């Protein structure tokens, strides 16, 4: 027993060491960002403060939005496959766009990239914008083809899926002996935690087992993606609302397709409630069914994207103040917030999984469970 405890203690400290390495990497990346921005600022010393703020905002937006190439560092990127359905299937490399500067012709159709999205255009790449709306917003009026491209977020999701598959496949094989080995010694307490602290209390002993595969997948998938997004050159996948929307939709579908009749009875014809009130409350309860996945989607998206925005904005303050005296305190605060983001990465995975288990428990709860 003492040997097992010691092994798990060493595994835990190893993981903490890896996290510290990630934090140091983030700090070095921030310093590299500072030096590159400072060199750029010195070469354009006549630029106004507004231009600096615009450049910082563009850098943050570029980090948050999806793209058709996997950027390693400035000027170094890996092209990804573009898959368009527009009078046929067109498959080509994103490098043909030359970082959005060229028009690509396929089967007589012309395409270009504007603000990270592919639009149909003419041979000259003409882009038509809409008239400003009440908020002064202007949008691209060009038609968009049906896009199934492998963007950097999709690429990272595929990598994470493969990583998790081989990781847990190896962990399952390690249980051939009495004690888990390797990564299993670190992951086993987390699996037990999801089972005993999330699934059982919220779903119940009778039904929790059939949901365990999904709950474990969601927990580790979100947590690992959150951690990867914090690493240098990482991709902020969970800060993309389409990804969180997809996760929330899967929870919504599983909840409602596995729900028992008592669940729907409490929504449309609540027992113990006067009949006139049932008619009034039924639409409200039905609205709650739709609000639950919406809350899952927004919570994960807002928390993860906000963390990245805050960290990058803090580094940008150095150039707004145009003083190296601000570099030390700002980078120190950035490192401290990176530590907090490690907690947030795990916390958001826990909250998403816990709320998902709570919805499952409400769906399979029977009248006799009260």
C-alpha positions as CSV (number, residue, x, y, z in Angstrom):
1,X,0.0,0.0,0.0
2,X,2.8,2.4,0.9
3,X,4.4,1.7,-2.5
4,X,1.2,2.4,-4.4
5,X,0.7,5.7,-2.5
6,X,4.3,6.7,-3.2
7,X,3.9,5.9,-6.9
8,X,0.8,8.0,-7.2
9,X,2.5,10.8,-5.2
10,X,5.3,10.8,-7.7
11,X,2.9,10.8,-10.6
12,X,1.1,13.7,-9.2
13,X,4.3,15.7,-8.7
14,X,5.3,14.8,-12.2
15,X,2.1,16.3,-13.6
16,X,2.6,19.4,-11.5
17,X,6.1,19.7,-12.9
18,X,4.6,19.4,-16.4
19,X,2.2,22.2,-15.6
20,X,5.0,24.3,-14.4
21,X,6.8,23.7,-17.7
22,X,3.7,24.8,-19.5
23,X,3.6,28.0,-17.5
24,X,7.2,28.8,-18.1
25,X,6.5,28.2,-21.8
26,X,3.6,30.6,-21.7
27,X,5.9,33.2,-20.1
28,X,8.6,32.7,-22.7
29,X,6.0,33.0,-25.4
30,X,4.7,36.2,-23.9
31,X,8.3,37.6,-23.7
32,X,8.8,36.6,-27.4
33,X,5.6,38.4,-28.2
34,X,6.8,41.5,-26.2
35,X,10.2,41.6,-28.1
36,X,8.6,41.1,-31.5
37,X,6.0,43.8,-30.8
38,X,8.6,46.1,-29.4
39,X,10.8,45.7,-32.5
40,X,7.8,46.3,-34.7
41,X,6.9,49.4,-32.7
42,X,10.4,50.8,-32.9
43,X,10.3,50.4,-36.7
44,X,7.0,52.3,-36.8
45,X,7.6,54.9,-34.1
46,X,5.3,57.4,-35.7
47,X,2.3,55.1,-35.4
48,X,-0.5,56.5,-33.2
49,X,-1.8,55.0,-30.0
50,X,-5.0,54.0,-31.8
51,X,-2.9,52.0,-34.3
52,X,-1.3,50.1,-31.4
53,X,-4.6,49.3,-29.9
54,X,-5.9,48.1,-33.2
55,X,-2.9,45.9,-33.8
56,X,-3.4,44.4,-30.3
57,X,-7.1,43.8,-31.0
58,X,-6.3,42.2,-34.3
59,X,-3.8,39.9,-32.6
60,X,-6.3,38.8,-30.1
61,X,-9.0,38.2,-32.7
62,X,-6.6,36.2,-34.8
63,X,-5.8,34.0,-31.8
64,X,-9.5,33.4,-31.0
65,X,-11.0,32.8,-34.4
66,X,-10.7,29.6,-36.4
67,X,-8.5,29.5,-39.5
68,X,-7.6,27.2,-42.4
69,X,-4.0,26.8,-41.4
70,X,-2.3,25.7,-38.2
71,X,0.0,28.6,-37.2
72,X,3.1,27.6,-35.3
73,X,4.6,31.0,-35.0
74,X,4.6,34.3,-37.0
75,X,5.3,33.4,-40.6
76,X,5.5,29.6,-39.9
77,X,2.2,27.7,-40.5
78,X,1.0,24.3,-41.7
79,X,-1.7,24.4,-44.5
80,X,-4.8,22.3,-43.9
81,X,-7.2,20.7,-46.4
82,X,-10.1,22.8,-47.7
83,X,-13.3,20.8,-48.5
84,X,-16.0,22.7,-50.3
85,X,-19.4,21.5,-51.7
86,X,-20.4,23.9,-54.5
87,X,-21.7,22.2,-57.7
88,X,-19.5,19.3,-56.7
89,X,-16.9,18.6,-54.1
90,X,-13.7,20.6,-54.3
91,X,-10.7,19.5,-52.2
92,X,-7.5,21.5,-52.1
93,X,-4.8,22.9,-49.8
94,X,-5.4,26.1,-47.9
95,X,-1.9,27.2,-49.0
96,X,-3.4,28.1,-52.4
97,X,-5.1,31.1,-50.7
98,X,-1.6,32.4,-49.8
99,X,-2.8,33.6,-46.3
100,X,-5.9,35.2,-47.8
101,X,-4.1,37.2,-50.4
102,X,-5.0,35.1,-53.5
103,X,-8.2,34.0,-55.2
104,X,-8.6,30.2,-55.8
105,X,-10.3,28.9,-58.9
106,X,-12.0,25.5,-58.9
107,X,-14.3,24.2,-61.7
108,X,-15.0,27.7,-62.8
109,X,-15.8,29.0,-59.3
110,X,-13.7,31.5,-57.5
111,X,-13.1,31.6,-53.7
112,X,-11.3,33.9,-51.3
113,X,-10.9,34.2,-47.5
114,X,-12.3,37.2,-45.7
115,X,-12.1,37.4,-41.9
116,X,-11.4,33.7,-41.6
117,X,-14.3,32.5,-43.8
118,X,-14.5,31.4,-47.4
119,X,-16.7,33.3,-49.8
120,X,-17.5,33.0,-53.5
121,X,-16.2,35.9,-55.6
122,X,-15.2,36.7,-59.1
123,X,-11.7,36.3,-60.7
124,X,-10.6,39.7,-59.3
125,X,-11.7,38.7,-55.7
126,X,-14.3,41.4,-55.5
127,X,-16.0,41.5,-52.0
128,X,-19.4,43.3,-51.6
129,X,-20.3,44.6,-48.1
130,X,-23.8,45.3,-46.7
131,X,-25.0,48.7,-45.6
132,X,-24.2,49.5,-42.0
133,X,-27.0,48.4,-39.6
134,X,-28.3,50.3,-36.6
135,X,-25.2,49.3,-34.7
136,X,-22.9,50.4,-37.5
137,X,-21.9,46.8,-38.3
138,X,-21.0,45.8,-41.9
139,X,-21.1,42.3,-43.2
140,X,-19.8,40.5,-46.3
141,X,-22.7,40.0,-48.8
142,X,-21.0,37.4,-51.0
143,X,-22.4,33.9,-51.1
144,X,-20.7,31.2,-49.0
145,X,-20.2,27.6,-50.2
146,X,-21.0,24.7,-48.0
147,X,-17.7,24.3,-46.0
148,X,-16.5,21.0,-44.6
149,X,-12.8,22.0,-44.3
150,X,-10.4,20.7,-41.8
151,X,-9.7,24.0,-39.9
152,X,-7.2,24.3,-37.0
153,X,-10.0,23.6,-34.4
154,X,-11.1,20.5,-36.3
155,X,-7.5,19.4,-36.7
156,X,-6.9,19.8,-32.9
157,X,-10.1,17.9,-32.1
158,X,-9.0,15.0,-34.3
159,X,-5.6,15.0,-32.6
160,X,-7.2,15.1,-29.2
161,X,-9.5,12.2,-30.1
162,X,-6.6,10.1,-31.3
163,X,-4.6,11.0,-28.2
164,X,-7.4,10.0,-25.9
165,X,-8.1,6.8,-27.7
166,X,-4.6,5.6,-27.5
167,X,-4.1,6.9,-24.0
168,X,-7.1,5.2,-22.5
169,X,-6.5,2.1,-24.6
170,X,-3.1,1.8,-23.0
171,X,-4.6,2.5,-19.6
172,X,-7.1,-0.3,-20.0
173,X,-4.3,-2.7,-20.9
174,X,-2.4,-1.7,-17.8
175,X,-5.2,-3.2,-15.7
176,X,-4.1,-6.7,-16.8
177,X,-2.1,-6.7,-13.6
178,X,-3.5,-6.0,-10.1
179,X,-2.4,-2.4,-10.1
180,X,-2.5,0.1,-12.9
181,X,0.8,1.2,-14.4
182,X,2.0,4.3,-16.2
183,X,-0.7,7.0,-16.9
184,X,-3.3,4.7,-15.2
185,X,-2.0,5.6,-11.8
186,X,-2.8,9.2,-12.4
187,X,-6.0,8.8,-14.3
188,X,-7.6,6.2,-12.1
189,X,-8.4,8.7,-9.2
190,X,-10.0,11.0,-11.8
191,X,-12.2,8.3,-13.2
192,X,-13.2,7.3,-9.7
193,X,-13.9,10.9,-8.9
194,X,-16.2,11.3,-11.9
195,X,-18.0,8.1,-11.0
196,X,-18.4,8.6,-7.2
197,X,-18.7,12.4,-7.0
198,X,-20.5,13.3,-10.3
199,X,-22.4,10.3,-11.8
200,X,-23.7,8.5,-8.7
201,X,-25.0,11.4,-6.7
202,X,-26.7,13.1,-9.7
203,X,-28.0,10.2,-11.7
204,X,-28.4,7.5,-9.0
205,X,-27.1,4.0,-8.5
206,X,-29.7,2.4,-10.8
207,X,-28.9,4.3,-14.0
208,X,-25.5,5.9,-13.7
209,X,-23.5,3.1,-15.4
210,X,-25.0,3.6,-18.9
211,X,-23.9,7.3,-18.9
212,X,-20.4,6.8,-17.6
213,X,-18.7,6.5,-21.0
214,X,-20.1,9.8,-22.2
215,X,-19.4,11.6,-18.9
216,X,-15.8,10.4,-18.8
217,X,-15.3,11.3,-22.5
218,X,-16.7,14.8,-22.0
219,X,-14.7,15.5,-18.8
220,X,-11.3,14.5,-20.2
221,X,-12.0,15.9,-23.7
222,X,-12.8,19.4,-22.3
223,X,-10.1,19.3,-19.7
224,X,-7.4,18.2,-22.1
225,X,-8.5,20.8,-24.8
226,X,-8.5,23.5,-22.1
227,X,-4.9,22.6,-21.1
228,X,-3.7,22.4,-24.7
229,X,-5.2,25.9,-25.3
230,X,-3.0,27.3,-22.6
231,X,0.2,25.8,-24.0
232,X,2.5,27.8,-26.3
233,X,1.2,27.7,-29.9
234,X,-2.0,26.0,-28.5
235,X,-5.4,26.4,-30.0
236,X,-8.4,27.8,-28.1
237,X,-10.8,25.1,-29.2
238,X,-13.3,25.4,-26.3
239,X,-13.3,29.2,-26.8
240,X,-15.1,28.6,-30.1
241,X,-18.9,28.7,-29.6
242,X,-19.5,26.1,-32.4
243,X,-17.5,23.6,-30.4
244,X,-19.4,24.2,-27.2
245,X,-22.7,24.2,-29.1
246,X,-21.9,20.7,-30.4
247,X,-21.1,19.4,-27.0
248,X,-24.3,21.0,-25.6
249,X,-26.4,19.5,-28.4
250,X,-25.0,16.0,-27.7
251,X,-26.0,16.4,-24.0
252,X,-29.4,17.7,-25.1
253,X,-30.0,14.7,-27.4
254,X,-28.9,12.1,-24.9
255,X,-31.0,13.7,-22.2
256,X,-34.2,13.8,-24.1
257,X,-33.9,10.5,-26.0
258,X,-33.2,8.5,-22.8
259,X,-35.7,10.4,-20.6
260,X,-38.5,8.4,-18.9
261,X,-42.2,9.2,-19.1
262,X,-42.1,10.8,-15.6
263,X,-39.7,13.4,-16.9
264,X,-42.1,14.4,-19.7
265,X,-45.0,14.2,-17.3
266,X,-43.4,16.7,-15.0
267,X,-42.9,19.0,-17.9
268,X,-46.3,18.9,-19.6
269,X,-48.7,17.8,-16.9
270,X,-47.1,18.4,-13.5
271,X,-48.5,16.2,-10.7
272,X,-49.9,17.9,-7.6
273,X,-50.4,21.2,-9.4
274,X,-53.9,22.6,-10.2
275,X,-54.9,22.0,-13.8
276,X,-55.2,25.7,-14.8
277,X,-51.6,26.2,-13.5
278,X,-50.4,23.3,-15.5
279,X,-51.4,25.0,-18.7
280,X,-49.5,28.1,-17.6
281,X,-46.4,26.2,-16.4
282,X,-46.0,23.8,-19.3
283,X,-44.6,26.3,-21.8
284,X,-42.2,27.6,-19.1
285,X,-41.0,24.0,-18.3
286,X,-40.6,23.3,-22.0
287,X,-38.6,26.5,-22.4
288,X,-36.3,25.2,-19.6
289,X,-35.6,22.1,-21.6
290,X,-34.1,24.4,-24.3
291,X,-32.3,26.7,-21.9
292,X,-30.3,23.9,-20.2
293,X,-28.1,23.2,-23.3
294,X,-27.8,26.9,-24.0
295,X,-26.5,27.5,-20.5
296,X,-23.9,24.7,-21.0
297,X,-22.8,26.2,-24.3
298,X,-22.4,29.8,-23.1
299,X,-20.8,29.0,-19.8
300,X,-17.9,27.0,-21.3
301,X,-17.4,29.3,-24.3
302,X,-17.5,32.5,-22.2
303,X,-15.2,31.4,-19.5
304,X,-12.5,30.0,-21.8
305,X,-12.5,32.8,-24.3
306,X,-12.5,35.4,-21.6
307,X,-9.4,33.9,-20.0
308,X,-7.5,34.1,-23.3
309,X,-8.7,37.6,-24.0
310,X,-7.6,38.8,-20.5
311,X,-4.1,37.2,-20.7
312,X,-3.4,38.6,-24.2
313,X,-4.8,42.1,-23.3
314,X,-2.5,42.3,-20.3
315,X,0.5,41.7,-22.5
316,X,-0.9,44.3,-24.9
317,X,-0.9,46.9,-22.1
318,X,2.9,47.1,-22.3
319,X,2.6,48.6,-25.7
320,X,-0.3,50.9,-24.8
321,X,1.7,52.4,-22.0
322,X,4.9,52.3,-24.2
323,X,7.0,51.7,-21.2
324,X,9.3,48.8,-20.2
325,X,8.6,49.6,-16.6
326,X,5.2,48.1,-17.1
327,X,6.6,44.9,-18.5
328,X,7.7,43.3,-15.3
329,X,4.4,43.8,-13.3
330,X,2.3,42.9,-16.3
331,X,4.2,39.7,-17.1
332,X,4.1,38.8,-13.4
333,X,0.3,39.3,-13.3
334,X,0.0,37.2,-16.5
335,X,1.9,34.3,-14.9
336,X,-0.3,34.5,-11.9
337,X,-3.5,34.5,-14.0
338,X,-2.0,31.5,-16.0
339,X,-2.0,29.6,-12.7
340,X,-5.6,30.6,-12.2
341,X,-6.4,29.5,-15.7
342,X,-5.1,26.0,-14.9
343,X,-7.7,25.8,-12.2
344,X,-10.4,27.2,-14.5
345,X,-9.5,24.6,-17.2
346,X,-10.3,21.8,-14.7
347,X,-13.2,23.6,-13.1
348,X,-15.0,24.1,-16.4
349,X,-14.6,20.5,-17.4
350,X,-16.0,19.5,-13.9
351,X,-19.0,22.0,-14.2
352,X,-19.9,20.8,-17.7
353,X,-19.8,17.2,-16.7
354,X,-21.6,17.8,-13.4
355,X,-24.5,19.7,-15.0
356,X,-24.7,17.0,-17.7
357,X,-25.0,14.3,-15.1
358,X,-27.6,16.4,-13.3
359,X,-29.7,16.7,-16.5
360,X,-29.3,12.9,-17.0
361,X,-30.5,12.3,-13.5
362,X,-33.6,14.5,-14.0
363,X,-34.4,12.6,-17.2
364,X,-34.3,9.1,-15.7
365,X,-35.6,9.9,-12.3
366,X,-38.7,7.9,-11.5
367,X,-41.7,8.7,-9.3
368,X,-40.6,6.2,-6.8
369,X,-37.2,7.8,-6.4
370,X,-38.7,10.8,-4.4
